[in-house]
């Protein structure tokens, strides 16, 4: 339920007050209309009394309140009362219109029209609207004794016995589906952070429909009869045969148990947690427990499993079950690793022997002072795994050898190179081509000066490889012919030269963001089988992105025609 923001006290023009009074009095559905203060107008609609708080400027919408503490039958009414016993009427979504585009008269008329529509809803429509706001009512009435985190994984369509954990401070609970691995059960010191609670059985029951299921509302709380109506009396309506069979035959002991209901509401599945306190101590089936006397409490819970949260922002599950290898955790690698996690990748191995130093601060994705001197892969592991407990990062604080690449590459669905060494990528490309690597490979790099960058997408079953970029029409090796020529001045400014201490390339984070975005887009298209051939993306400084499909060289000594 969306709660409008209360208008602040302000001076309302007298003509605006008179205009609002005139408009409201013009509706035959309203009666007893009068002004209370400079910005409050009272009126009656049917047998209910309302208050309109006028907007103080053009950026606000009138605020509508219902007077009376005990009427909880209408939808779109906030459950909490203000200091005067009034409750907000959620007459519209805040983002529905731009308030500046409506003049004062239009806002008052719009509010009145919407209220009349609300008051004219049939009983069936009222129940339907209340059902859409199921979770608002549930969370308002729920007991907030302790937060509960839920990790269901791929199990949200079947009856599931859940493992229950609580944190070491006994302030949080987790309910975890079998087979779900969490990276924070133990801390870095090896001490248990979440301990199993075997004496608290928990079960997930997915429902087929929400029809006829009303949320708990003041004066109409959930009780034993409510739960039994869903799980037993009308089980054929709400549960599959398999689910009901599990419900009838699953044995548990003790007097306290949790039931997590998955309720389909408005094309999504919402989770509602019920705690049952039974009088039956001995082992019995769930249905036998239900048939005995019990008390019932409802709790809020948060679904935190990675796949669900990723899907909730529009990601598909294309990358969810795939494993990726990221070679290079420098500036570009750190951005790529971070965005891969947000794009739906939860299983990532990272190789890099470099440490994080002060000069890396402003072009690394996690610039933390405490990280100075630490290996970059270990920093990435710590930071990425902190995003969600289901994220698994394997940190390899070393450079990848060709022997290791050869032995492990086919364990991964995709390999991403974000290293600056062409020599290394030459060797890696040859290894992957020779063993017919069956996954997809992506090379991403920045040109000197960070003005241009590139992403090369390779399926080694297709013609074209990294070495083609360095091969001319006669089959001779040349400098990367797809890099852009730069002037002597640009070349001088491309590096900060520290003589024997090495050189540091000069570029900011804008090119890193552009390159990462193009790389992610290429990966998604490739894994959706939209890639009929290997291709090179040329990324320019002015948001210009060009695709090059003709980089393939038949004279290439790695993948040329004699090797196809």
C-alpha positions in Angstrom: 0.0 0.0 0.0 1.4 3.4 -1.0 1.0 6.0 1.7 0.9 9.6 0.4 3.1 12.1 2.1 1.3 14.5 4.5 1.3 18.1 3.3 3.2 20.5 5.5 1.5 23.4 7.1 1.5 26.4 4.8 -0.6 29.3 3.7 -3.4 28.4 1.3 -4.8 31.2 -0.8 -8.4 32.1 0.1 -9.6 31.7 -3.4 -8.1 28.2 -3.5 -10.1 27.3 -0.4 -13.3 28.7 -1.8 -12.6 26.9 -5.1 -12.1 23.6 -3.3 -15.3 24.1 -1.3 -17.3 24.9 -4.4 -16.0 21.8 -6.3 -16.6 19.4 -3.4 -20.1 20.9 -2.8 -20.8 20.4 -6.5 -20.8 16.6 -6.1 -24.2 15.2 -5.2 -22.5 12.2 -3.5 -21.0 14.6 -0.9 -22.8 16.4 2.0 -22.1 18.4 5.1 -19.1 20.1 3.5 -17.4 22.7 5.6 -14.0 24.3 6.2 -12.2 23.6 9.5 -8.8 25.4 9.2 -7.1 27.2 6.4 -6.2 23.9 4.7 -8.8 21.3 5.9 -12.2 20.6 4.4 -14.6 18.1 6.0 -17.4 16.3 4.1 -19.5 13.2 4.2 -19.8 10.4 1.5 -22.4 7.8 2.1 -22.1 7.0 5.8 -18.4 7.9 6.2 -16.7 11.2 7.0 -13.6 12.4 5.2 -11.1 15.2 5.5 -9.2 16.8 2.6 -5.9 18.5 3.4 -5.3 20.9 0.6 -1.9 21.1 -1.1 0.3 24.0 -0.2 1.9 24.3 -3.6 1.7 23.0 -7.2 4.2 20.1 -6.4 1.7 18.4 -4.1 -1.5 16.5 -4.3 -4.4 16.8 -1.9 -4.2 14.4 1.1 -7.4 12.5 1.9 -8.2 11.0 5.3 -11.0 8.9 6.7 -12.4 9.8 10.1 -13.3 7.0 12.5 -11.1 4.4 14.1 -13.2 1.3 13.7 -14.0 1.1 10.0 -11.6 -1.4 8.4 -13.8 -2.7 5.6 -12.8 -0.4 2.7 -9.6 -1.2 0.6 -6.8 1.4 0.2 -7.2 2.6 3.8 -4.1 2.8 6.0 -4.4 0.7 9.1 -2.6 3.2 11.4 -4.3 6.2 12.9 -2.9 9.7 13.2 -3.2 11.8 16.4 -6.8 12.6 15.6 -7.9 9.1 14.9 -7.9 9.5 11.1 -6.4 7.2 8.5 -4.9 7.9 5.1 -6.9 7.0 2.0 -4.5 5.8 -0.7 -6.4 7.4 -3.5 -3.7 7.1 -6.1 -0.1 6.1 -6.7 2.4 8.9 -6.1 4.2 8.2 -9.4 1.0 8.1 -11.4 1.0 11.7 -12.5 3.4 14.7 -12.3 1.6 17.0 -9.9 3.0 20.1 -11.7 1.0 19.1 -14.8 -2.3 19.4 -13.0 -3.7 22.7 -11.8 -5.4 23.1 -8.4 -9.0 22.5 -9.7 -8.0 19.4 -11.6 -6.4 17.9 -8.5 -9.5 18.5 -6.4 -11.8 17.0 -9.1 -9.4 14.0 -9.6 -9.5 13.3 -5.9 -13.3 13.5 -5.7 -13.8 11.3 -8.8 -11.4 8.7 -7.4 -13.1 8.6 -4.0 -16.5 8.1 -5.6 -15.1 5.2 -7.6 -13.7 3.7 -4.4 -17.0 4.1 -2.5 -19.0 2.5 -5.4 -16.9 -0.7 -5.4 -19.0 -3.9 -5.1 -18.3 -6.2 -2.1 -16.4 -8.6 -4.5 -14.3 -5.7 -5.9 -13.5 -4.5 -2.4 -12.2 -8.0 -1.5 -10.2 -8.1 -4.7 -8.6 -4.8 -4.0 -7.8 -5.7 -0.4 -6.3 -9.0 -1.8 -3.9 -7.0 -4.0 -2.6 -5.3 -0.9 -2.3 -8.5 1.0 1.3 -8.0 2.1 0.6 -4.5 3.4 -2.1 -5.9 5.8 0.0 -8.9 6.7 3.1 -7.0 7.6 1.0 -4.4 9.6 -0.6 -7.1 11.7 2.5 -9.4 12.0 4.4 -9.9 15.2 7.9 -8.3 14.8 9.6 -10.3 17.4 12.6 -11.2 15.2 13.5 -10.8 11.5 13.2 -14.0 9.4 15.2 -14.5 6.2 14.1 -17.1 3.7 16.3 -18.8 1.2 14.1 -21.1 -1.0 16.3 -21.3 -4.1 14.5 -23.3 -6.8 12.1 -25.0 -4.4 9.3 -22.4 -4.5 6.8 -24.7 -6.4 7.0 -27.8 -4.2 6.3 -28.7 -0.5 9.7 -28.4 1.2 11.0 -29.1 4.7 13.2 -26.1 5.7 16.3 -26.0 7.9 16.0 -23.3 10.6 19.1 -21.3 11.7 19.5 -18.5 14.2 22.4 -16.1 14.5 24.8 -16.2 17.3 23.1 -13.3 19.1 19.6 -14.9 18.8 18.3 -11.8 17.0 17.7 -13.2 13.5 16.3 -16.5 12.0 16.8 -18.1 8.7 14.8 -20.7 6.9 16.8 -22.5 4.2 15.8 -25.0 1.6 17.8 -28.2 1.3 20.8 -28.0 -1.1 21.1 -24.2 -0.6 24.7 -23.2 0.2 25.3 -20.0 2.1 28.7 -18.3 2.3 28.3 -16.7 5.7 27.4 -19.7 8.0 30.9 -19.4 9.3 33.0 -16.3 9.7 36.5 -15.7 8.4 37.8 -17.0 11.7 36.0 -20.3 11.2 33.5 -19.7 14.1 29.9 -20.5 13.5 27.8 -17.3 12.8 24.5 -19.2 12.2 23.6 -22.3 14.2 21.1 -24.9 13.3 17.9 -25.0 15.3 16.6 -28.6 15.0 13.9 -28.2 17.5 12.0 -25.7 15.3 10.6 -27.5 12.3 9.6 -25.4 9.3 7.7 -26.2 6.2 7.1 -24.4 2.9 3.7 -24.9 1.3 3.1 -23.3 -2.1 -0.6 -22.5 -2.8 -2.2 -22.7 -6.1 -4.5 -19.7 -5.7 -5.3 -16.7 -3.4 -9.0 -16.7 -4.2 -11.0 -16.4 -1.1 -7.9 -15.8 1.1 -8.2 -12.5 2.9 -5.3 -10.9 4.7 -5.4 -10.3 8.5 -7.2 -7.0 9.2 -8.0 -5.3 12.4 -11.0 -7.0 13.8 -10.5 -9.9 11.4 -7.2 -11.6 12.4 -6.1 -15.0 11.2 -6.9 -17.9 13.5 -7.0 -21.6 13.6 -10.1 -21.8 11.4 -8.4 -19.6 8.8 -5.4 -21.8 8.4 -7.5 -25.1 8.5 -9.8 -23.7 5.8 -6.7 -23.4 3.5 -4.7 -26.5 4.4 -7.5 -29.0 5.1 -11.1 -27.9 4.4 -10.4 -26.6 0.9 -7.1 -28.2 0.2 -8.1 -29.3 -3.3 -8.5 -25.7 -4.2 -5.2 -24.5 -2.8 -2.8 -27.4 -2.9 -1.6 -29.9 -5.5 -2.2 -33.6 -4.7 1.5 -34.1 -4.1 1.7 -31.1 -1.8 -1.3 -32.3 0.2 0.1 -35.8 0.4 3.4 -34.4 1.9 1.3 -32.3 4.3 -0.5 -35.4 5.5 2.5 -37.6 5.8 5.3 -35.4 7.0 6.1 -36.1 10.6 7.3 -33.6 13.1 7.7 -33.4 16.9 7.4 -30.6 19.5 4.7 -28.1 20.1 6.0 -25.2 18.0 6.4 -25.2 14.2 6.5 -22.7 11.3 4.5 -22.9 8.1 5.7 -20.7 5.3 2.8 -20.1 2.8 3.6 -19.1 -0.8 0.5 -17.2 -1.9 0.2 -16.2 -5.6 -0.9 -12.6 -5.6 -1.2 -10.4 -8.8 1.3 -12.5 -10.9 3.8 -12.9 -8.1 4.3 -15.2 -5.2 4.3 -13.7 -1.7 5.6 -15.4 1.4 3.6 -15.4 4.6 5.0 -17.0 7.8 2.7 -18.6 10.3 3.8 -19.9 13.7 1.7 -22.7 15.1 1.8 -23.4 18.9 0.3 -26.9 19.3 -0.8 -28.8 22.4 0.6 -32.0 20.8 4.1 -32.7 22.0 4.6 -36.2 20.5 5.6 -37.1 17.0 2.7 -36.6 14.6 1.9 -35.7 11.0 1.4 -32.1 10.2 -2.3 -32.6 9.6 -2.7 -34.4 12.9 -1.0 -31.4 14.6 -3.5 -29.1 12.9 -6.4 -31.1 14.0 -5.5 -30.6 17.6 -6.0 -27.3 19.5 -3.3 -24.7 18.6 -2.7 -21.0 18.8 -1.5 -19.0 15.8 0.8 -16.0 15.3 1.9 -14.4 12.0 5.3 -13.0 11.2 6.8 -10.9 8.5 9.7 -12.5 6.5 12.0 -11.5 3.7 12.9 -13.7 0.8 16.6 -13.2 0.2 17.6 -16.0 -2.1 19.8 -14.8 -4.9 17.8 -16.1 -7.9 14.6 -14.5 -6.6 16.2 -11.1 -5.9 17.9 -11.1 -9.3 14.7 -12.0 -11.1 12.8 -9.3 -9.2 14.8 -6.5 -11.0 14.2 -8.0 -14.4 17.1 -10.3 -14.8 16.3 -13.7 -16.3 17.8 -16.9 -14.9 20.0 -17.4 -17.9 23.3 -17.0 -16.0 22.1 -18.2 -12.6 23.3 -21.8 -13.0 26.4 -21.0 -15.0 30.0 -20.9 -13.7 32.4 -18.2 -14.8 36.1 -17.7 -14.8 37.4 -14.1 -14.5 41.1 -13.7 -15.3 42.3 -10.3 -14.1 41.0 -8.4 -11.1 42.4 -5.0 -12.0 40.3 -1.9 -12.5 38.3 -3.4 -15.4 38.1 -6.8 -13.7 36.8 -5.3 -10.5 33.9 -3.5 -12.4 33.2 -6.6 -14.4 33.1 -8.9 -11.4 30.8 -6.5 -9.5 28.3 -6.1 -12.4 28.4 -9.9 -13.2 27.0 -10.5 -9.7 24.2 -8.0 -10.2 23.5 -9.4 -13.7 22.7 -12.9 -12.3 26.0 -14.7 -11.9 26.5 -16.2 -8.5 29.4 -18.6 -9.1 32.7 -16.9 -10.1 36.4 -17.8 -9.9 38.9 -14.9 -10.1 42.6 -15.1 -10.8 45.1 -12.3 -10.1 48.3 -12.1 -8.1 48.3 -8.3 -7.8 47.7 -6.4 -4.5 45.4 -3.4 -4.1 47.5 -0.2 -3.7 46.7 3.5 -3.1 47.0 4.4 -6.8 44.2 2.0 -7.5 41.7 3.8 -5.3 39.7 5.8 -7.7 39.3 3.3 -10.5 38.6 0.1 -8.6 35.0 -0.9 -7.8 35.7 -1.3 -4.0 38.1 1.5 -2.9 38.5 0.6 0.8 41.4 2.0 2.8 41.7 -1.3 4.8 42.3 -3.1 1.5 45.7 -1.5 0.9 48.3 -4.2 0.4 45.7 -7.1 0.2 45.4 -9.3 -2.8 42.7 -8.1 -5.2 40.9 -11.4 -5.6 40.5 -11.8 -1.9 39.1 -8.2 -1.6 36.6 -9.1 -4.4 35.6 -12.3 -2.7 34.9 -10.5 0.6 33.0 -7.6 -1.0 31.0 -9.6 -3.5 30.0 -12.4 -1.1 28.8 -9.7 1.3 26.1 -8.8 -1.3 24.2 -12.0 -0.8 24.9 -15.2 1.1 24.3 -17.4 -1.9 27.1 -15.8 -3.9 30.2 -18.0 -4.2 33.5 -16.4 -5.2 36.6 -18.6 -5.4 39.6 -16.3 -5.0 42.9 -17.4 -6.7 45.6 -14.9 -5.6 48.0 -16.0 -8.4 48.4 -15.6 -12.1 46.9 -18.2 -14.4 49.3 -20.6 -16.0 48.7 -22.2 -19.3 48.8 -25.7 -17.8 46.1 -24.8 -15.3 44.0 -23.1 -17.9 44.1 -26.2 -20.0 43.1 -28.4 -17.1 40.2 -26.4 -15.6 38.8 -24.3 -18.5 36.0 -26.8 -19.4 34.7 -26.6 -15.8 33.4 -23.2 -16.7 30.6 -22.1 -19.0 32.3 -18.8 -19.7 35.8 -17.2 -19.5 36.4 -13.5 -19.3 39.8 -12.0 -19.8 40.3 -8.5 -18.3 44.1 -8.5 -18.3 46.3 -5.9 -20.0 48.8 -8.4 -21.5 48.5 -9.3 -25.1 51.2 -11.9 -24.8 49.2 -13.7 -22.1 46.0 -13.6 -24.1 47.9 -14.9 -27.2 48.9 -18.0 -25.2 45.5 -18.4 -23.6 43.7 -18.1 -27.0 46.0 -20.8 -28.4 45.2 -23.2 -25.5 41.5 -22.7 -25.7 41.4 -23.1 -29.5 43.6 -26.3 -29.4 41.5 -28.1 -26.8 38.2 -26.9 -28.5 37.0 -25.1 -25.4 33.2 -25.7 -25.4 32.1 -22.6 -23.5 32.1 -19.0 -24.5 35.1 -16.7 -24.2 35.2 -12.9 -23.9 38.3 -10.6 -24.1 37.9 -7.1 -22.9 40.6 -4.4 -22.9 41.3 -0.7 -22.9 43.5 1.1 -25.4 46.3 3.3 -24.3 45.0 6.4 -22.7 41.6 4.9 -22.0 39.9 6.6 -25.0 38.8 3.5 -26.7 38.1 0.0 -25.6 37.0 -3.4 -27.1 35.1 -6.5 -26.3 35.9 -9.7 -28.4 33.3 -12.5 -28.2 34.5 -15.9 -29.2 32.9 -19.3 -29.6 35.8 -21.6 -30.5 33.5 -23.7 -32.7 33.2 -20.7 -35.0 35.9 -19.1 -37.2 37.9 -16.3 -35.6 40.0 -15.9 -32.5 42.0 -13.3 -30.5 45.1 -13.8 -32.8 43.1 -12.8 -35.8 43.3 -9.2 -34.5 47.1 -9.3 -34.9 47.1 -11.0 -38.3 47.3 -9.2 -41.6 45.9 -10.4 -45.0 49.1 -12.3 -45.7 49.1 -14.2 -42.4 51.9 -12.1 -40.8 51.7 -10.9 -37.2 51.2 -7.2 -36.8 50.2 -4.9 -34.0 46.5 -5.0 -33.1 45.0 -3.5 -36.2 41.7 -2.7 -34.5 43.3 -0.4 -32.0 42.9 3.2 -32.9 46.0 5.2 -33.9 47.0 7.9 -31.4 49.2 10.9 -31.8 52.7 11.2 -30.2 51.2 13.6 -27.6 48.4 11.2 -26.8 50.9 8.5 -26.4 53.1 10.6 -24.1 50.0 11.4 -22.0 48.7 7.8 -21.9 51.1 6.7 -19.2 52.7 8.0 -16.0 56.2 6.7 -16.4 58.1 5.7 -13.2 61.2 4.5 -15.1 62.3 1.2 -13.5 59.3 1.4 -11.1 57.0 0.8 -14.1 54.4 2.8 -15.9 50.7 3.4 -15.0 48.1 3.9 -17.7 46.0 7.1 -17.4 42.2 6.7 -17.6 39.2 7.3 -15.5 36.2 5.2 -14.6 33.9 6.4 -17.5 35.6 4.0 -20.0 35.4 1.2 -17.4 31.6 1.7 -17.0 31.1 1.7 -20.8 33.2 -1.3 -21.4 31.6 -3.3 -18.6 28.1 -2.4 -19.9 29.0 -3.6 -23.5 30.6 -6.8 -22.2 27.5 -7.7 -20.1 25.3 -7.1 -23.1 27.5 -9.3 -25.3 27.4 -12.1 -22.8 23.7 -12.1 -22.5 23.2 -12.2 -26.2 25.8 -14.9 -26.6 24.3 -17.1 -24.0 20.8 -16.6 -25.4 22.2 -18.1 -28.7 21.9 -14.8 -30.4 25.5 -15.0 -31.5 25.7 -16.7 -34.9 29.4 -15.7 -35.4 32.3 -14.3 -33.4 32.5 -10.5 -33.3 34.4 -7.6 -32.0 32.8 -4.5 -30.3 34.6 -1.2 -30.8 33.7 1.3 -28.0 34.4 4.9 -28.5 34.5 8.0 -26.2 31.2 9.5 -27.4 29.0 6.5 -26.7 29.6 5.2 -30.2 29.7 1.5 -30.3 30.4 -0.4 -33.5 30.3 -4.2 -34.2 33.0 -5.7 -36.4 32.3 -9.1 -37.8 35.0 -9.2 -40.5 38.1 -9.5 -38.2 38.4 -13.2 -39.0 41.7 -14.0 -40.9 41.9 -17.2 -42.9 45.7 -16.8 -42.7 45.7 -16.8 -38.9 48.2 -19.3 -37.6 45.9 -20.2 -34.7 42.4 -20.6 -36.2 43.0 -20.1 -40.0 41.4 -22.1 -42.8 43.9 -24.9 -42.5 42.7 -25.4 -38.9 38.9 -25.1 -39.5 
